[in-house]
Amino acid sequence: MTWPPGPQQPQPPQGEFGAPFEPVEPIRPTQGYGPQAPPPAQPQPGPYGNGYGSGYGYGQPQQPYPVGPATGGPGGPAGRHPSGRRRTALVAAVVAGVLVVGAGVWFAVSGGDDGKKPVAHGSSDAKQPTASQPASPTADAEVVDTVAPVGKLNAARKPGEAKVLWMRDNGIDIPPLGADVYGPWLTGDTLAKGTYRTVSGYSAADGTRKWKLDLPAPLCAAPTLPTTDGKTVVALKDGTAPDADCAVLQMIDLTTGKAGWKKTVERKGVVDLLSDVAMGISGDLVTFGRAGNSVGYRVSDGTKVFGKREGLCQPFAFTSGPRLIAATNCRADADTQDKERVEGIDPATGMPKWTYRVKTGWRVQQVYSTSPPVISLKKGEGESGAWAIVTLRDNGTYRSQMVGGKNENYAVTCDADLAVSGRNLDGCAGVAADGDTFYLATKPVTVDSALTNKVVAFDLNTGKAKWRAAAPAGQIMQPLRMDGRNVIVRVEGTYRKSGAVATLAPTGGAPTMLLRHPASASKVESSFDAARLLYAGGRSILVCARVSAIDDKEEKKVKTVMVFGP
């Protein structure tokens, strides 16, 4: 196996994680969970980090971060390549010389992308969204979600348990195969989320609907986080037909629900049209990433900041938050292996401030943390693939690689694991990091007929485990976010046991409960089969990731938001 240019050829010691430099044994995730394979010795920063300048000086962002159930391994790919569900069809179509897109639309395959840059059009290109103020639900509430009663749940709660502050039913008529839920986004006291052709904002305190924005076409992508002043830019289909493209950008003020600027991004070429979209927001920049042709606009006024780069290397996905990190593909048509990079990006220009070259054959899978940079890398496909977690310094040079324990697998929940279509580069939960420690959950195992697991703390300077903290008996625990030196964790609810939000000290030990959900609500809580969780302002906010049901009547009854508090 060929090494990157450099004066040294480090030899890999024994370990339990896959390695982006010289894996001795490929990781074989068990049932979709984390991998095991020996890692290498730490390489010298020069040959392997390739830092070109310093990174931002921000600390770890402390915004609440979504957490979902432990159902995945390293997570699905971000938006660069045609997704797995599309890739097979693409290959078959290329062999046949034609490509089917949508119903009855055919393209001849003649060398891929035509090389043209995306063109942004004005807000007259499509119908405008319409906003409405809170309204009383009617008998025919096709697009009015409703407040669900919580009185009986609270009447049965025990001393020391939190209240169910409010719940929301879906109440929206969605397509037969279901619809993704985008967000949640929390700005001030407003909790916002989007489903199908609607974005709504609620009072985080009591669930009162503050506003509702009806959209002219379905949502198809959105950033993980909003701007610090409560703005976001979502992506819509460019029509309502089944073969419509994800191409329209719509800015929304999440405090007021008012729609701002709108632009249509021209998408051309086989790879572009079939690529998943990955979005991000950093500062005043929103990014619309996809294979070979990413663009960035100012959130404030829609001005284009950057488009397709010159040359072979093209970014395909970007993170949200104070520090902007991109995943970049440098693979040529003739290459037989992946050639990718991690880049620290200047949001003012969209150009890299530093670059970390990933070893040939490995792909940038997800970014688990931007400060410090913690990167998930993947080689190969499916259960035969290898997985590695690498941390970088602020200037993009190599710092360490996580060394897993023997017979220990790990669980991370990403957008792909939640069966949602948006696959953002930072769309993972169940991970957290501060300046010197990375926190990761183990794969649940059965103990006394119930699933349980541990949270492992890794030293970012050595990559070795510092300690392991066991979840409460019969429950699963995942890192949520940092709170100073402590790590906040989610304790997942089951049909018979309620969930909770707790904290772990930097030295480990048993979790200290911050908010224990009422046992009387455990049945409802466990119905949030695929959900994200925020913890902010002393409230635990559970939001489903996707809505689906057997018929229209049942889909409107699906609980989409459940909020707990003191």
N, C-alpha and C positions, 0 to 999 in steps of 0.2 A: 504493500500500500504506500502511495506517494505522500511525503510530508510537504507542508508549505515551505516556501523558501526560508532558510535560516541556518545559523551555524550549528545548532544542536538537534539531535534526534532523541528526545526523551523516551525512556522505556516505561511502559505502563506497569504500575504495581498492582497488587491484588485489591479487589474491591467488589462492589455489588451494583453499580450503576453503569449504564452504557457510556461510551466515551466518544466525543466528537473528533478526537485526534487519532487514536489507535485502539479501537475496541478489540479486546481479546475474544470476547464471546458476545454475540448479539443478545439484546434484551428480548425476552419473549413475554410480553404482558399477559397476565392471567385474567381471562374474562374481561378484557378491556381495561384492566388496572395497570399500575405502574410496573416498570421494567427492572431487570437486574442484569448487570454485566460489569466486568472489571474496568476501572478508570485508569487514566494515565497519570504520570507524575506531572506536576505543574510546569508548563513550558515557560520559556522566557517571554516577557511581554512583547519585545520587538517583533520576532518572527510570527507570533500568533495573535497578538492583539491588534497591531497596526493602527495605533491611535494617531489621529491627525488633529491635534488641538484638544482643548479641555472641554469637559461637559458642563452642564448647568450645575449651579451650587445649591439647588433646592434640596430640601429634606424629603423624606417619604411623604407623599400626599396623604392627608388624613381624612379625605372625604369618605363617606360610607361607601362600601363596595359590595356588590351583589354576591351572594353565595347560594349555590344550589345543592341538591342532593349528591352524594358521592356515587356517581354513576360512570365515571370515565377514567381514562389513563392520562396520557400526555395531552389529550385534547385534539380536536380536529384541526385541520389546517386553516389558516386565515384565508383572506380572499384572493390569494394570488393565482392559483391554478384553477382550472375547471374542477368543481367538486367531485368527490368520488362517485356520487350518483349520476353525474353528467359525463365523467371522463370515459367510461366504457363506451357509451353511445357515441362520443366524439371520435374515438379511435376507430370504431366500426364504420362510421360514416366516412372518415378520411380514406379508409381502405377502399370503400365503394366509390369514392370520388364525389360524393354529395353529402350535404348535411341537412338534417331536418330540424327546424326550429319552430316550435309551436305547432299549430294544426294546419297542415297543408302548405307551409312556407318552406321553400327549398333554396339552399345556397350551393353554388358550385365551389368546391374547395380547390383553390389555385394558389397555394403558397402562404395562406394565413393573412396576417394583418396587412392592411394597405399602407400603413405608415403615417396616415394623416393624424394630426393632433385633434383632441376634442374641441368642440366649438360650443361656447356658452351662449344661449339665446336669452332674450328678455322675458319678462313675466307675462307677456301676451301669448306665449306658446301654448298654454293649456288653461283649462278652467281654474278659477281662483278658489281657494278654500274659503269656507264661511264659518264665522265664529258665532257662538250663542252663549248666553248667560244661563245660570242654573234654571231648570224648569222642573215642575212637578211631573213625575212619571205618569204616563197615561196608559190605558188598557192596551194600546197598540204601540208600546215603547220599543220600536224597532232599533233605534240607535241611542237609547237613553239607559245607561246602566243604573242600577238601583241599589239603595242601601239595604243590607240584609239585617234582620233583627239579631241583637246580641244579648237581650235581657236574660233569657233563660240560661245562657252560658255563664254569665256573671253571677247569677243568683246561686249557682252551684259551686262556685269557686271556694277554695280552702284558704285559711290564713297564710300569708306570705306569698300567695300567687298573684300575678298581674291580672289586670282586667283585659277583656277584649274591648278595645276602644271603639272599633268599627270594622265592618266588613262591606264588601261590594260584590254584588252579582254581576256577571258579564253583561246581560241585557242587550247585547249587540247581535244582530243577525249577521253571521259570518259564513264564509263558503263551506260547502259540504265536507271538505277535508280539513277544516280548522283554520286557525290564523295565529300567527306569532304575536306575542306581546312585547313591545319595545319599551326600553327603560328598565326599571323605574328611574326617574330623575327627580332629585330632591333639591329645591331651591327655596331658601327661607322656610316658610310654613306651607309651601305648595308641593304636593307630590303629584308628578305627572307621569302618564304612561300612554302608549299608543297601541291600538289594535285595529287591524284591517284598514278602514278608511276614516278613523277617528283618533284624535289625540285629546285627552281630557286632563284637567287639573283639579285636585281635591285639596281640601284643608287637611293637613297631616294630623291635626288635633282631633277632628270629629268626623271626617269623611265627607263633609259638605262639598258638593261639586261646585267649584268656582267658575269653571268655563269648559266649553267643549268646542273643538275645532273640527268641522267636517271637511274631509279631503276629497278631491276629485278623482282619486285613484288610490289603489292599495299601497300601504307602506311596504317597503322591501329592504330597508337597511337604516341604521341609525347609530350614532356614536354611543359609547358606553357612558360617558360623562358629558354634562353640559359645560358651558363657560362659567366662570366664577360669578358673572352677573345674571345668570339664569337664562341664557339663550342656547338654543340648539338648532341644528340643521338636519332634517331627516331626508331620506330618499324615498321617492314614490315611483311607481310604474309610470311609463309615459302613455298609458291608456288603460282601459278596462278589459281589453281582449286577452285571452289566455297567453298569447305569445308576446305581450307587451314587455319592453325592456325596463330594467331598473335604471333610470336615467335622469329623473327630475329631482332637483334639490330644492327644498323648501325650508326657509328659516322661520323659526317660531320663538316668540317670547314666552317662556314657560311661566312667568309671573302673571301675565295678563291674558295669555291665550291668543294673542294677535299674530297673524301671519305677516312676515316681512318679505324680503326679496325671494325670487324664484328663478332658477336657471335650469336649462336642459343640457346635459352633457352628451355629446354625440359619441355613440359607441359603434365601432366598426371592426370587422375582422372576426374570424372564427373564435380565436382565443378570448378576445375581449367580450364578445357576446355571451360566451358560456362561462366566463369567470364569475365567481362569487364576488360580491362587493364587501369591502371592509372599510369602515369609517372611523374617524377619530377627530377629537377636538383638543387643541392645545393653544392656550392663550386666545388670540383672535383668529386662529386658523382652523378651518375645517378641511379634512382630507377625504377624498373619495378614491379609495384604492382598489385596483384590480390589475389583472395580469397585463404588464407591458405598457400601461397608459394611465398612470395615476395623476390626479389634479388636486390643487388646493385653492381655496377661496377664503377671503376675509369674512368672518361671521358677521361683522358689523355692517358691511355694505355690499357684500357679494363680489368684490373686486378679485379677479384672478391673480393669485400669487405665483403659482408655478404650474407647468404642464409636463408633457413628456420630455424626459431628458435626452440630450444628445448621447449617442453611444449605446453600448450593449446593456449595461447595468440599469435596471429599472425597478424602483420601489413598488411593492404591490400591497402593502398594508402599513398603517401607522397606529400608534397608541394615542390614547387621550391622557389629559392631565398636564401638570406643569412642565414635565420633561417629555419632549417628542422623540420617539424612537421609531425607526422604520425597518422593515424587512425588505431586502432587495435581492432580486434575481439577476444573475449574470450568466445564465446558461444559454449557450448558442444552439442553434438548430442541430449542429453536428455533434454536440456533446452527448455523451452517454450517461453522465452522472450530473446530479444537481450541483450548482455553483451559486452559493448565496452569501449574503452579508447582513450584518446588523449595523445600522447607522444611527448616530446621534444627529438629529436634524435641527437646523436653525428655523424656527417657525416664521421668521420674517421673510425668508427667501426660499425655503424648501430644500436647501442644499445641505449636504452633510458637513458636520463639524468634526466628526471622527468616524472611523470605519473599522469594524472587526470582521475579518474574513473567516467564515466558517469553513471547516475542512471539506474538501470535495466529497460529494456523495451525501452530505448531511443537509437537512432543510431546517429553516427557521420555522418552528411550529407555533409557538406562542411567546408572549412576553409576560412573565408572572409578576414582575415589578419593574418600574422604571427608575426608581431611586431607592436602593442601588439597582442597576440593571441585572435582572435575573431572567435568563433566556432558556426556553425549552427547545431542544433540538431533536430531530427525528431522522432516522435512516431506514429505508425500506418501507414496506407497507404491511398493515395488519399485524397479526400476532407474531410474525417472523421478523418484524422490524425492531430496531434498537432505539432507545430513548436516553437522552442525557440532559442534565440541567447544569448550566454554566452561569457563573456570575462574573460580571465585568467591573472594572473600576470606572470612575466617572469620566475618564478620558477614553474609554472604549478598549483598554487593554485587558487581557485575560487576568482574572483574579483567582478563581478556583472552580472546581467541579464537585457537585454533590456526590458523596460516597454513601451508597445505601447499605443497610444492614443485611446480613445473611438471612435468607428465607423471609425477606420483608418486601412487600409490594406497596405501592403508593397510589393514592387516588386524588385526582384533580378533576373538577367539573368545569367544562368549557361549553361554549355555545353549541358546538356540534353534539355534545352529549345530551343537551336539553332538547334536541330535535328541532331547533329553530334555524331559520335560513341565514340569518345574519351571523357571520363568523369573524368577529373583530379580533385583531391581534392581541388585544388585552381582555378578550372576552372569557376569562377564566376566573373561577372562584375556588376556595379551599386552599389558598396560599396567602402568605403575608411575609413581609420582610422589613427589617430596619437596617441600620448601618452595619451591623456585624452578624446578624442572625437571619436565617431563612426558615420559615415554618411550613410544614407540609404534613398532610394527613396520611396515615397508612390505609391500605385497603381493609375494609371491614372483614372480620372473621367471626365464626359462630362460637360463642361461649355460653354454655348452659341454655342452648336452644334459642339464643338471641344474638343478633349482630352487634358487634362493638369494635372499637379501633383505638388508635393512639394518635397524638400529634407529636411530630418529631421536630426538634430544633437543630438546625445545621449551622456550624460555624462557617461564615462566609470567607474567612481567611484560609481555612484548611479544607473545607468541604465535608468535614467529618461531623457525625452526630454528637451533640452536646448532652442531650437528654431526651427522654420520651415521657409524655404525660398521658395516662389512660383516661378514656372517656368514662362518664358515669355508666354503671353496669347496665347492659342491655340497650345502650344508645350509641350513636355515632357522633363524633365531634370533628368539626372542621375549622381551620383558621378563617377569620373574617377580615380583620384589619388590625393595624397597630393603634394603640392608645398610649402614647409616650413610650415607655420601655415595656409595657405589658402588651400581650397579644389578646385581642378579643376573639372569642370563638363562638361558633354556633353549635348548640347541642340539638340535633335533629329530633323532632317528635315522631312517635310511632302511633299506631292505632290505640294502644293502651297507655302510652307514656307521653306526656306533653313535652314540647321542646323548651329551649331556654337560650339565653345569651349569657355567656360567662367570660371570665378573664383568666389567663395564665400569667404567672409572674415570670420575669426573665430567667429565673432559676428553675422553672418547671414546677412540679408538684400537682396537687389536686386542683381542679378548676374552682374558682370562686364565682358563685352565681350573681349576676347583675339583674336579670329579669327572668323569672320562671313563669312560663306560660301556664294558664290554668288547665288542670287535668280534665275539667268538664268540656274543654274545647279540643281535646286531642283527636277525636274522630274527624272533626272538620279540618283541623290543621293537617292531618295526615292525608287528606284528600288533595292537598296541593302537591301532586305527584312530581311535577317538575316546577321548581319555584326558585326565585332569587330572594335574598333577604338583605335588608338594610338595617343598621342599628344607628340611630342618631337621635339626639334630644331625649334620651331615655326611653325611646320607643323602638320596638321591634316590628319591622314592616315586611310582611311576606307578600310577594307578588308572583303570580304564576307566569311561566315563560311561554305557554301556549294554551290556547283554548280550543277544545274540540269536544263533541258529544255525539250521541247516536241520532239526534234529530234537533230541529229548530227549538222546540220547547225546552229540551234538556240543556242545550247549549247556553240559553239565556239564564239558566239557574246556576251555571258554573261559578264558583267563588273565584274571583280574580285578585282581590286584595283583602288581607287580614292584618289588622294592626293591634299590637299589644302595648300596654303601658301601665304605669303605676296608678 
